[in-house]
Amino acid sequence: MRNRPIPGSSGRVRAMRLLGDPVLHTPCETVTDFGPALSRLVEDLFATMYAARGVGLAANQVGVGLRVFVYDCPDDEDVRHVGHVVNPRLVETDGVTVRGPEGCLSLPGIEAGTERFDRAVVEGVDLLGAPVRVEGTGFFARCLQHECDHLAGTVYPDRLTGWRRARALRAARRAPWAGGAANGA
């Protein structure tokens, strides 16, 4: 039995920012106000992530330039991880480097083999400012690294090189949602 509300159940779905939007390429600001607006943002992030059928979402993906992300992501053993991190720092990555398919809610319908470490540790705080430490392996580690990248102003095609990068950017330019904005990603 749950003794707390389902994340996002009181949130509203916000418009997703797409590749080419400057907010996705701008490092986010540190959160300093831990009031009701932050709680609403986290609820909205969960609602938006669930509506888009994602496993993670950073605040700048809905146009808010603050260091916050949410996740509801399985690891490779299918253990579900649900939470949020405010002012996250990727403090540790190790293990083998794995090139696996990676997508993004800001590049709908596009995937590319992206290298990520198989283990990641993120530290930050929760909505009340209490310290949190999140450790992930496998697919969940990929998610943690991906969301931290967003908050630094990086989207996963920025990590690609050669033909993988060219193919992903070409697909983004041709996508029905692009409107020509993906040219300079």
C-alpha positions in Angstrom: 0.0 0.0 0.0 1.1 3.5 -0.8 1.0 6.1 2.0 1.8 9.0 -0.3 0.3 10.3 -3.6 1.5 8.9 -6.9 4.2 11.3 -8.3 2.7 13.6 -10.9 -0.9 12.9 -10.0 -1.4 16.6 -9.0 0.9 18.0 -11.8 0.0 19.4 -15.1 1.5 18.3 -18.4 3.8 21.0 -19.8 4.9 21.6 -23.4 8.1 19.7 -24.3 11.0 21.8 -25.6 12.5 20.2 -28.7 16.1 20.0 -30.2 17.1 23.4 -31.4 15.5 25.3 -28.5 18.2 27.4 -26.8 17.1 26.3 -23.3 18.3 22.8 -24.1 21.8 24.1 -24.8 22.1 26.4 -21.8 23.5 25.2 -18.4 20.7 25.4 -15.7 20.9 27.5 -12.6 21.2 26.1 -9.1 17.9 25.9 -7.2 17.9 28.3 -4.2 14.1 28.5 -3.4 12.8 25.3 -1.9 9.2 26.6 -1.7 5.9 25.6 -3.2 7.0 26.5 -6.8 9.7 23.8 -6.6 7.1 21.2 -5.5 4.8 22.2 -8.3 7.7 21.9 -10.8 8.6 18.4 -9.7 4.9 17.3 -9.9 4.6 18.9 -13.4 7.9 17.1 -14.5 6.5 13.7 -13.4 3.1 14.4 -15.1 4.9 15.5 -18.3 7.3 12.6 -18.3 4.5 10.1 -17.8 2.3 11.7 -20.5 5.3 11.4 -22.9 6.0 7.8 -21.8 9.6 8.7 -20.7 11.8 7.4 -18.0 13.4 10.7 -17.0 12.9 14.4 -17.5 15.0 17.5 -16.8 13.5 20.9 -16.0 14.9 22.6 -19.0 13.1 20.1 -21.3 9.9 22.0 -20.2 11.6 25.4 -20.5 12.6 25.9 -16.9 16.3 26.6 -16.5 16.7 25.0 -13.0 18.9 22.1 -11.9 16.1 19.5 -11.3 15.2 16.2 -12.8 12.8 13.4 -12.2 13.0 9.7 -13.1 10.9 6.5 -13.1 13.4 4.1 -14.7 14.2 0.4 -14.5 17.7 -0.9 -14.2 18.9 -4.0 -16.2 17.5 -6.3 -13.5 14.1 -4.6 -14.1 14.1 -3.0 -10.6 12.1 0.2 -10.8 13.7 3.5 -9.5 11.4 6.5 -8.9 12.5 9.9 -7.6 13.8 13.4 -8.2 17.0 15.2 -7.6 17.5 18.9 -7.1 20.9 20.4 -7.8 22.3 17.1 -8.9 26.0 16.4 -9.4 27.3 13.4 -11.2 29.9 12.4 -8.7 31.0 9.0 -9.9 30.9 7.0 -13.1 32.7 3.7 -13.6 32.4 0.2 -14.9 32.5 -0.7 -18.5 31.5 1.8 -21.2 28.5 0.5 -23.0 27.2 1.8 -26.4 23.4 1.4 -26.3 20.4 2.9 -27.9 19.5 6.2 -26.4 16.5 8.4 -27.1 15.2 11.7 -25.7 11.8 13.2 -25.2 13.2 16.4 -26.8 14.1 14.4 -29.9 10.9 12.3 -30.3 11.3 9.2 -32.4 15.1 9.4 -32.8 17.6 6.9 -31.2 21.3 6.5 -31.6 23.9 4.2 -30.1 25.5 6.4 -27.3 28.4 5.5 -25.1 27.7 5.7 -21.3 29.3 4.2 -18.2 27.5 1.2 -16.7 27.5 2.7 -13.2 26.7 6.2 -12.1 26.3 8.0 -8.8 24.4 11.3 -8.5 24.3 13.4 -5.3 22.0 16.4 -4.7 19.1 17.3 -2.5 15.3 16.6 -2.3 12.4 19.1 -2.3 13.2 20.1 1.3 16.9 20.4 0.8 17.8 17.1 2.5 20.8 15.3 0.9 20.1 12.5 -1.5 22.5 10.0 -3.2 21.2 7.9 -6.1 23.3 5.0 -7.5 22.4 3.3 -10.7 23.7 0.6 -13.0 22.8 -0.4 -16.5 19.9 1.4 -18.1 19.3 3.4 -14.9 22.9 4.6 -14.9 22.3 5.7 -18.5 19.3 7.6 -17.4 21.1 9.4 -14.6 23.9 10.5 -16.9 21.5 11.6 -19.6 19.5 13.8 -17.2 22.7 15.3 -15.7 23.8 16.1 -19.2 20.5 18.0 -19.9 21.1 20.2 -16.9 24.6 21.1 -18.2 23.1 22.1 -21.5 24.0 18.9 -23.3 21.8 16.7 -25.4 22.8 13.2 -26.3 23.6 13.9 -30.0 26.4 16.2 -28.6 28.1 13.0 -27.4 27.9 11.4 -30.8 30.6 11.5 -33.4 31.0 10.6 -37.0 28.2 8.9 -38.9 26.1 8.3 -35.7 26.0 12.1 -35.1 25.4 12.9 -38.7 22.5 10.3 -38.9 20.9 11.5 -35.7 21.0 15.2 -36.8 19.8 14.4 -40.3 16.8 12.5 -38.8 16.1 15.5 -36.4 16.1 17.9 -39.4 13.7 15.7 -41.2 11.4 15.0 -38.3 7.9 16.4 -38.5 8.4 18.3 -35.2 11.7 20.0 -36.3 10.6 23.0 -38.2 14.3 23.4 -39.3 15.4 24.2 -35.7 17.7 21.1 -35.4 20.3 22.4 -37.9 22.8 23.6 -35.3 22.5 21.0 -32.6 
